[in-house]
Amino acid sequence: MKAWLPLVLLPFTLDAQRAPLLDWPSGQAKARFEITIAPSARPGVTTGRAYIVLSRTNDREPRLQIGRVGAPLFGRDFTAVPAGRPIVVDGSDLGTPVADMADIPAGEYWVQAIVNVYSEFKRADGHVLWMHDDQWEGQAWTRSPGNLYSQPVRITLDPRQSRTHRLTVTEVIPPVVIPADDEFVQRFRFQSASLSAFWGRPIFLGATVLLPKGYATSTIAYPVNYVQGHFSLAAPYGFDLDSAFRALWLRDETPRVIAVTFQHPAPYFDDSYAVNSVNVGPYGDAIMQELIPEIEKRYRIIAEPWARWLSGGSTGGWESLALQIFHPDFFGGTWSYCPDPVTFTDVEGINIYADENAFFKKVTEWHRTPTINSREINGEVRQTSQQRAWMELVNGTKGRSGTGQLDIWSAVFGPIGADGYFKPVFDPRTGVIDRSVAEYWRANYDLLEHLKRTWPTLGPKLVGKLHIFQGDADNFFLDRATRELQAWMATTTNPHEPGYFEWGDQRGHCYAGPGGASARLFDMARHGRRNRPDGVSTPWWPMH
């Protein structure tokens, strides 16, 4: 069954540049699903994407079993469908991790329908887009407030038999409950003027703030650690979940700093990547000109570069590095863990500058090797590039997967397409790479290329500020781009600045050095003490 055999060889007669490794749905599945929106759940007309999920069990709702290799998921876009009129999902629709519904074995299944509701965005550039409007859940469509779902039902399914299964979405996901503030953890959000103007709808920024021991009774100002990463209402460093870190934070010998996580979900993803983008909007400006000033107004922060420290892992690793590089005079140093590709010669296995196709490496006219997207630490394949791309495509077309890593990179790093959505760096159906888009990525967001172009003026501002931690067996191959960055920095002159790189032997994603990310707080504090202006005391580290 082809959907279960991603490495199947294709006939020699196929175009080696364009033919996918997995097959597009064959249309042999005759089963169909009709999804109807109950008027009680959502009256009027709806535009969005409808899904069905199939599961062997109902221990958890099928919608909560979706993942890289989770329960089979199939979806279809729909436009302006009134309540009560069915939306069809059938064998012509792509699925993940089983691409073709015809390859689902006949048997008993729990099935559930979900509707991801899209909203109209009239962007300032004149384009009108239909996207999911984040409800402060971080673009997680399976649990986003206002989205709809059916109760799971048990069915007998034979995909190759003509039968219609009817499902009605009657349930509405309730609003997010934001935890109450306490002595240590506080949260706020506000509408961003610049982002709302760009998107033509209210767009919000926010922050979760972790205060040091004694903050409420002191009058001193504190250094700040701006922690980058995915959207989350949890406290920085897991303070409200991790008892070991909580104990560390409250010790007398721990540096007393303010830790802040930015919250900046965007219509494409749970995070904007903290830079300006023609597709995602002026998030870089909004963070620097709206969010950080608001944080530094609300809290007693030492608003000086030497006392502003960046950190973060994975997405946050790239952001913390990019913020330091693009704003070298504002921040005093970054501690970046397993950053997303710092150069695009290896984007989860894809060399967008050299490869012809994102789904495989063309070795000879007659032989192709699938591009591996992710691996286990022992080297076993977790997912191929095509499997990853098609997984995101099933979750949402036009980059609207919500949690798709390839989608958000294309949205942030790429140009606008003719339809107003981003122009992808590769065709998500065939994998063919668009060289013009790749060059756009290189010119605007390749951090290594930016350093090379601007080193004579930028380099002196970065001396001693770049600290990068990386596992040498990163599950997403992020170590490869990091090695390129390290090799180039070792050759820098005027100034010679090799940066600080620490490697974890046989460590995967996301290595943050000995003791983990919390141990880096002590590194930041020592760095701050070394670089503070003469005569400035450090009452925020009284036991040092």
C-alpha positions as a printed Julia matrix, in Angstrom:
544×3 Matrix{Float64}:
   0.0    0.0     0.0
   1.83   3.03   -1.32
   0.94   5.49    1.46
   2.71   3.26    3.96
   5.84   2.91    1.79
   7.38   6.39    1.49
  10.63   5.13   -0.03
   9.1    3.32   -3.01
  11.13   3.71   -6.23
   9.32   5.42   -9.1
   9.35   4.32  -12.74
  12.31   5.62  -14.72
   9.96   7.34  -17.17
   8.85   9.89  -14.58
  10.45  13.32  -14.48
  13.0   12.95  -11.67
  12.73  16.64  -10.82
   8.97  16.75  -10.4
   7.72  13.31   -9.41
   6.93  12.91   -5.7
   8.03   9.91   -3.67
   4.58   9.44   -2.16
   1.61   9.28   -4.5
  -1.15  11.87   -4.52
  -4.57  10.39   -3.63
  -5.61   7.94   -6.33
  -9.34   8.56   -6.08
  -9.91   4.86   -5.52
 -11.48   5.52   -2.11
 -15.26   5.64   -2.58
 -16.2    6.43    1.01
 -17.15  10.03    1.7
 -17.84  12.14    4.73
 -20.42  14.9     4.89
 -19.74  17.46    7.62
 -22.56  19.79    8.58
 -22.32  22.82   10.85
 -25.19  22.9    13.32
 -26.92  26.32   13.36
 -26.8   26.2    17.16
 -22.98  26.0    16.99
 -22.44  28.65   14.32
 -25.32  30.3    12.45
 -24.89  32.01    9.11
 -22.1   31.21    6.64
 -18.59  29.98    7.42
 -15.32  29.9     5.48
 -12.56  27.63    6.65
 -11.2   24.13    6.47
 -13.02  20.94    7.46
 -11.29  17.78    8.67
 -12.12  14.24    9.6
  -9.91  12.24   11.97
  -9.94   8.45   12.18
  -8.76   6.65   15.28
  -8.67   3.09   16.58
  -9.46   4.32   20.09
 -11.42   7.02   21.85
  -9.35   7.17   25.04
  -8.68  10.72   23.92
 -10.8   12.5    21.36
  -9.47  11.79   17.86
  -8.74  15.51   17.33
  -6.28  15.3    20.21
  -4.48  12.36   18.6
  -3.29  14.29   15.53
   0.48  14.55   15.08
   3.47  13.73   12.9
   2.6   10.05   13.01
  -0.7   10.36   14.81
  -4.24   9.48   13.83
  -5.06   9.74   10.09
  -6.29  13.21    9.15
  -7.96  14.39    5.92
  -9.09  17.93    5.14
 -10.71  20.21    2.58
 -11.12  23.99    2.25
 -14.6   25.45    1.89
 -15.95  28.94    1.25
 -19.13  30.65    2.48
 -21.01  27.49    3.42
 -24.22  28.13    5.37
 -25.09  26.15    8.48
 -26.92  22.97    7.58
 -25.29  22.51    4.16
 -22.81  19.6     4.06
 -19.08  19.96    3.41
 -17.61  16.88    1.73
 -14.28  15.24    2.56
 -13.54  12.19    0.42
 -10.9   10.08   -1.31
  -9.69  12.96   -3.47
  -8.43  14.82   -0.39
  -4.84  14.46    0.77
  -4.28  12.88    4.17
  -1.52  12.52    6.72
   0.27  10.33    7.74
  -1.71   8.16    5.26
  -1.79  10.17    2.05
  -4.55   8.22    0.28
  -7.82   7.35    2.02
  -7.91   4.21   -0.12
  -5.01   2.85    1.92
  -6.89   3.0     5.24
  -7.6   -0.65    6.15
 -11.25  -1.57    6.37
 -12.44  -1.88    9.95
 -13.95  -0.19   13.0
 -12.93   3.42   13.68
 -13.8    6.34   15.86
 -14.33   9.36   13.61
 -14.54  13.02   14.51
 -15.07  16.14   12.41
 -13.43  19.5    13.09
 -13.94  22.88   11.45
 -11.17  25.47   11.52
 -12.93  28.82   11.11
 -11.22  31.41    8.88
 -11.67  35.16    9.07
 -11.25  37.82    6.41
  -8.1   39.94    6.66
  -8.04  43.04    4.47
  -4.33  43.74    4.57
  -2.84  47.17    4.15
  -1.03  46.03    0.99
  -4.4   45.55   -0.73
  -4.51  41.75   -0.5
  -7.52  40.04    1.05
  -6.66  36.81    2.84
  -8.75  34.25    4.68
  -6.81  33.01    7.69
  -7.43  31.64   11.16
  -7.69  34.56   13.59
  -5.7   33.54   16.65
  -7.72  33.57   19.87
  -4.7   33.71   22.18
  -4.19  29.96   21.94
  -1.19  30.12   19.61
  -2.66  29.04   16.25
  -3.49  25.54   17.51
  -6.6   24.88   15.43
  -7.54  21.65   17.27
  -8.17  23.67   20.44
  -8.72  27.22   19.2
 -11.69  29.05   20.74
 -14.56  29.36   18.29
 -13.55  26.34   16.24
 -16.12  23.57   15.97
 -16.12  19.81   16.38
 -18.42  16.82   16.47
 -18.75  14.23   19.15
 -16.7   11.14   18.21
 -18.77   8.32   16.74
 -17.86   4.73   16.0
 -18.26   3.62   12.4
 -17.52   0.67   10.17
 -15.33   2.0     7.36
 -14.36   0.36    4.09
 -12.78   3.16    2.03
 -13.3    1.29   -1.24
 -17.04   0.87   -0.69
 -19.43   3.65   -1.67
 -20.91   4.9     1.56
 -21.58   8.35    3.0
 -20.81   8.97    6.66
 -22.6   12.03    8.04
 -21.21  14.09   10.93
 -22.55  17.26   12.53
 -20.3   19.69   14.36
 -22.25  20.79   17.41
 -19.51  21.73   19.89
 -17.74  25.09   20.14
 -14.31  25.33   21.73
 -14.57  27.77   24.67
 -12.37  30.85   25.23
  -8.87  30.5    26.65
  -8.66  31.02   30.4
  -5.67  33.22   31.2
  -4.15  32.32   34.58
  -4.44  34.93   37.31
  -1.4   36.98   38.28
   0.43  36.19   41.48
   3.5   37.4    43.36
   5.91  36.06   40.76
   4.1   35.57   37.44
   2.17  38.26   35.62
   0.67  38.45   32.13
  -0.63  41.21   29.93
  -1.57  41.82   26.33
  -2.6   44.8    24.23
  -3.66  45.57   20.7
  -0.75  46.52   18.46
  -1.42  49.62   16.4
   1.08  48.79   13.66
   0.13  45.12   13.29
  -3.59  45.84   13.36
  -3.11  48.44   10.63
  -1.15  45.93    8.52
  -3.65  43.06    8.87
  -6.86  45.09    8.9
  -8.04  43.31   12.06
  -7.07  43.6    15.75
  -3.72  41.91   16.34
  -2.4   41.51   19.88
   1.0   41.43   21.5
   1.69  40.38   25.06
   4.16  39.05   27.57
   4.47  36.64   30.45
   6.71  38.05   33.16
   8.56  36.18   35.89
   9.59  38.45   38.75
  12.52  37.77   41.08
  12.37  37.0    44.74
  11.86  40.19   46.71
  10.63  42.27   43.78
   7.47  43.43   45.56
   9.34  44.75   48.59
  12.41  46.23   46.86
  12.93  49.45   44.96
  15.88  48.46   42.79
  15.85  47.9    39.02
  16.76  44.53   37.56
  18.4   43.14   34.44
  16.0   41.44   32.02
  16.22  38.16   30.18
  13.99  38.25   27.11
  13.25  34.55   26.53
  12.23  33.74   22.96
  10.13  30.77   21.92
   6.74  29.48   20.9
   3.52  30.94   22.23
   2.72  29.8    25.74
   0.88  31.16   28.73
   3.2   29.19   31.02
   5.73  31.12   33.05
   9.29  31.58   31.73
  11.54  28.59   32.45
   8.51  26.58   33.54
   8.46  28.31   36.92
   4.83  27.34   37.52
   5.38  23.72   36.46
   8.97  22.8    37.32
   9.53  22.54   41.07
  13.3   22.2    40.65
  13.55  25.46   38.71
  11.19  27.18   41.14
  13.49  26.21   44.0
  16.51  27.49   42.04
  14.79  30.79   41.25
  14.04  31.42   44.92
  17.53  30.66   46.27
  19.45  33.58   47.7
  22.5   32.86   45.53
  20.53  32.95   42.25
  20.84  36.19   40.25
  17.7   38.23   40.63
  16.58  39.13   37.15
  13.27  39.63   35.4
  12.52  36.93   32.82
  10.04  37.76   30.06
   8.59  35.69   27.26
   7.12  37.58   24.32
   3.68  36.52   23.08
   3.26  37.38   19.41
   1.05  34.85   17.64
   0.57  35.73   13.97
  -2.07  34.66   11.45
   0.38  32.11   10.02
   1.87  30.66   13.21
   2.05  30.81   16.98
   5.06  33.1    16.69
   6.17  35.81   14.24
   9.93  35.15   14.3
  10.37  38.68   15.66
  11.34  40.3    12.35
   9.59  42.42    9.76
   8.15  40.43    6.88
   6.12  41.32    3.8
   3.8   38.39    4.51
   3.57  38.34    8.28
   3.87  42.05    8.94
   6.08  44.49   10.87
   6.48  42.3    13.94
  10.11  43.27   14.39
   9.18  46.94   14.66
   6.16  46.15   16.83
   8.28  44.19   19.31
  11.0   46.81   19.46
   8.78  49.92   19.41
   5.63  48.73   21.18
   6.13  45.57   23.23
   9.54  46.13   24.81
   8.78  49.78   25.74
   5.56  48.58   27.38
   7.43  45.93   29.37
  10.11  48.37   30.46
   7.44  50.88   31.46
   5.49  48.41   33.59
   8.45  46.87   35.45
  11.61  48.11   37.13
  14.02  47.04   34.43
  17.52  48.38   33.86
  16.84  49.78   30.4
  20.45  49.62   29.26
  22.04  47.29   26.66
  24.42  45.68   29.13
  21.44  44.52   31.21
  19.23  43.23   28.34
  19.92  39.57   27.6
  18.34  37.32   25.03
  17.86  33.57   25.12
  15.74  30.9    23.51
  15.76  27.53   21.84
  14.8   26.27   18.38
  12.45  28.93   16.97
  13.46  31.01   19.98
  17.11  30.21   19.27
  16.83  31.78   15.83
  14.86  34.74   17.18
  17.27  35.45   20.01
  20.17  35.33   17.56
  18.37  37.45   14.96
  17.33  40.09   17.49
  20.92  40.41   18.67
  22.29  40.6    15.12
  19.68  43.04   13.8
  19.72  45.19   16.97
  23.34  44.94   18.15
  23.3   48.2    20.11
  20.08  47.46   21.99
  20.83  44.02   23.47
  23.87  43.05   25.5
  24.19  39.39   24.54
  22.35  36.3    23.4
  22.36  32.68   24.57
  20.84  30.83   21.65
  20.09  27.11   21.84
  19.64  24.85   18.79
  18.65  27.79   16.56
  16.55  27.19   13.47
  18.7   27.3    10.31
  21.16  30.18   10.6
  21.94  29.69    6.92
  19.68  28.08    4.36
  22.1   25.54    2.98
  20.38  23.08    5.3
  16.72  23.68    6.09
  15.78  20.45    7.85
  17.77  18.57    5.24
  16.98  20.81    2.24
  19.69  22.95    0.63
  17.45  25.56   -0.92
  20.39  27.08   -2.81
  21.67  23.89   -4.45
  18.96  21.22   -4.42
  16.55  21.01   -7.32
  13.85  19.34   -5.29
  13.01  19.52   -1.6
  11.78  15.93   -1.41
  14.86  14.03   -2.59
  18.51  14.29   -3.51
  19.08  13.67   -7.21
  22.27  11.59   -7.32
  22.11  10.29  -10.9
  19.57  10.19  -13.69
  18.32   6.84  -12.38
  18.67   7.08   -8.62
  17.13   9.35   -6.01
  17.43   9.36   -2.25
  14.62  10.83   -0.14
  15.56  13.96    1.79
  15.3   13.26    5.5
  13.51  15.95    7.46
  14.11  14.66   10.98
  15.82  11.79   12.77
  16.19  10.14   16.1
  19.46  10.61   17.98
  20.56   7.13   16.86
  20.1    8.17   13.23
  16.82   6.4    12.53
  14.53   8.34   10.21
  11.63  10.09   11.9
  10.09  11.77    8.87
  11.03  12.53    5.27
  10.85  16.01    3.81
   7.87  15.08    1.68
   6.03  13.57    4.62
   6.62  16.75    6.59
   5.5   19.03    3.74
   2.37  17.0     3.05
   1.55  16.87    6.75
   1.53  20.67    6.8
  -0.46  20.82    3.56
  -3.18  18.62    5.05
  -3.34  20.84    8.11
  -3.79  23.91    5.92
  -3.33  25.01    2.31
  -1.64  28.3     1.37
   0.54  28.03    4.47
  -2.42  28.0     6.86
  -1.39  24.91    8.81
  -1.05  27.05   11.94
   1.73  24.94   13.43
   3.7   24.17   10.25
   7.41  24.9    10.52
   8.0   24.89    6.76
   4.97  27.15    6.34
   6.12  29.81    8.77
   9.62  29.87    7.32
   8.15  30.47    3.87
   5.82  33.13    5.28
   8.53  35.0     7.18
  11.46  34.54    4.8
   9.68  34.58    1.43
   8.08  37.11   -0.92
   4.35  37.64   -1.48
   2.69  35.45   -4.08
   0.25  36.67   -6.7
  -2.72  35.6    -4.56
  -1.5   37.54   -1.52
  -0.35  34.47    0.4
   3.36  33.76    0.56
   5.22  32.44   -2.47
   6.61  29.08   -1.3
  10.27  28.21   -1.69
   9.18  24.87   -3.08
   6.0   23.46   -4.55
   4.35  21.66   -1.6
   2.9   19.04   -3.94
   5.95  18.2    -6.07
   8.88  19.57   -4.05
  10.35  21.58   -6.93
  12.4   24.46   -5.53
  11.82  28.0    -6.82
  15.31  29.46   -7.19
  14.06  33.07   -7.22
  12.38  32.57   -3.84
  15.52  30.9    -2.47
  17.52  33.97   -3.45
  14.97  36.18   -1.69
  15.52  34.14    1.46
  19.29  34.54    1.07
  19.15  38.29    0.55
  16.86  39.05    3.48
  16.94  36.45    6.27
  20.01  34.23    5.98
  21.84  35.23    9.18
  25.24  33.96    8.05
  24.96  35.79    4.72
  23.93  38.95    6.59
  26.99  38.7     8.83
  29.24  38.23    5.82
  27.83  41.28    4.04
  27.89  43.62    7.03
  30.8   42.38    9.14
  33.02  45.51    8.86
  30.35  47.61   10.6
  28.35  44.94   12.44
  31.2   42.79   13.74
  32.59  45.31   16.27
  29.13  45.58   17.85
  28.85  41.82   18.34
  32.13  41.1    20.06
  31.5   38.85   23.06
  27.74  38.81   22.54
  27.01  35.59   20.61
  26.73  32.38   22.65
  25.37  29.36   20.77
  24.65  25.89   22.15
  23.98  22.97   19.86
  23.62  19.21   20.06
  25.67  17.47   17.4
  22.84  15.0    16.76
  20.07  17.58   16.49
  16.86  15.82   15.47
  16.19  18.38   12.73
  19.8   18.62   11.46
  20.13  22.16   12.84
  23.72  21.35   13.78
  24.76  21.52   10.12
  23.97  25.2     9.59
  25.4   26.04   13.01
  28.71  24.41   12.01
  28.83  26.6     8.91
  28.32  29.68   11.07
  31.05  28.59   13.48
  33.49  27.83   10.68
  32.99  31.25    9.12
  33.2   33.15   12.4
  36.55  31.47   13.07
  37.88  33.26    9.96
  36.62  36.76   10.8
  38.99  39.71   10.89
  38.65  43.35   11.94
  37.5   42.22   14.39
  38.33  38.58   14.8
  35.34  37.31   16.72
  34.85  33.54   16.73
  31.77  33.68   18.97
  31.11  31.14   21.7
  29.95  27.71   20.53
  29.3   24.8    22.85
  28.46  21.37   21.48
  26.61  18.55   23.16
  28.04  15.15   22.23
  25.25  12.91   20.89
  22.69  15.41   22.11
  19.54  16.09   20.16
  17.08  18.93   20.01
  17.29  21.22   22.0
  20.65  21.2    23.79
  21.19  24.23   26.04
  24.52  23.38   27.65
  25.38  21.72   30.98
  22.6   22.19   33.5
  20.13  23.27   30.82
  18.76  26.72   30.07
  18.35  27.66   33.73
  22.1   27.36   34.25
  22.63  30.0    31.58
  21.05  32.58   33.9
  24.28  32.51   35.88
  26.28  32.94   32.65
  24.16  35.96   31.74
  24.61  37.49   35.17
  28.39  37.07   35.03
  28.38  38.56   31.53
  26.36  41.52   32.78
  28.7   42.14   35.68
  31.71  42.11   33.35
  30.15  44.58   30.93
  28.39  47.0    33.24
  29.6   50.61   33.19
  32.26  51.61   35.7
  30.81  52.49   39.06
  27.51  50.67   38.53
  26.69  48.3    41.39
  24.8   45.01   41.14
  22.35  44.82   44.05
  20.34  42.32   42.01
  22.96  39.68   42.78
  23.49  40.27   46.49
  25.11  36.89   47.28
  27.71  37.08   44.53
